[in-house]
Structures are given as C-alpha cells and as structure tokens.
Amino acid sequence: MNLDRFIEKVNKEQIDINNEYKFGLSISYYIKTITLVISLIVLLSYNLNMENIKKPIVIILLALIFIYLFYHIYTLISYKIIVKDNEIIAQKNVKINLRNIKSLKLLPLAKIGVSLKKDCLEIIDNDDKRYILRLDIHNPHIFVALVSQISKVKVVL
C-alpha cells in the first residue's frame, strides 16, 4: 500500500459520521484463506493412505491441522470492526471512544505481540492507551477517514 496515496484518498473522502459502519475483512484475505484450505486438503489427501492413518502421530497432526483450519475460518467469518455512536467496536471487548483520541498514525509495519503486521492504524487516546488496528479490511481508506473525521485528528505517517 502506498501510504502517501492512501492519505490523499483519506483526505478526499467525505463521510456522513452519523451512520453506523461495519467493516469486514478484505477480499484478498478471503482468497488467501481459501487458498490455504485447498492446499492443505490437497496436500493431506495426496500424502495419506490407509497405512499412515493408523499411526498416532498422523492422527494428532491431522487433528491439529483441522483445529487450526476451523479457528482460521471462524476468525475469517467473525472479524468485524463497527463504528457507531462515536466508538469503534473491534473484535470482542475492544471499545475505543473516538472523542478521546490524541493521535492517529499509519504504520507500514507494526509489531503486535510477537508477530509483525503490515498496514496498521495506531490510535493513541488521551489516557495514553495504544491501540493498533490492522487495515486488512474492506475499504480501509473509508475507515481511516471516518475515524479521522469523528475524532477531528489528522492522520500522519
């Protein structure tokens, strides 16, 4: 994502801030997940035969792969960011009041836990709490413009 062009799109966007907006994952994320599922199924069906299925290590490995796949599909279906009533509601219990925002910053790479995530929005509120939201969502420029307009804080690089 070219961040300069992205900020230009954000600044040009005019949004009605009184409506409720829902943002789901982007189409590219769906394609990546479907590709992962299909490749794992093909790989497993190609390498498995009746003799290998009887081994306990293969059964444990299959169970772990299926648990991972179900978790990944659940995340794919349930991930939503909702903006309503001057709040961002992300994931399960994360609520960010947009009237108490001190700074908005676009990050090309952000470290979340032990992993690096690409294209994130860093939100720092007046209590110096730091929130990082990934921009792997549908219409990320509309989301960032909405957050910027409600909070009346300019997005910086």
C-alpha positions, 0 to 999 in steps of 0.5 A: 500500500502506498501510504502517501496515496492512501492519505490523499484518498483519506483526505478526499473522502467525505463521510456522513459520521452519523451512520453506523459502519461495519467493516469486514475483512478484505477480499484478498484475505478471503482468497488467501484463506481459501487458498490455504484450505485447498492446499492443505486438503490437497496436500493431506489427501495426496500424502495419506493412505490407509497405512499412515492413518493408523499411526498416532502421530498422523492422527494428532497432526491431522487433528491439529491441522483441522483445529487450526483450519476451523479457528482460521475460518471462524476468525475469517467469518467473525472479524468485524470492526463497527463504528457507531455512536462515536466508538469503534467496536473491534473484535470482542471487548475492544471499545475505543471512544473516538472523542478521546483520541490524541493521535492517529498514525499509519504504520507500514509495519507494526509489531503486535505481540510477537508477530509483525503486521503490515498496514496498521492504524495506531490510535493513541487516546488521551489516557495514553492507551495504544491501540493498533488496528490492522487495515486488512479490511474492506475499504480501509481508506473509508475507515481511516477517514471516518475515524479521522473525521469523528475524532477531528485528528489528522492522520500522519505517517 
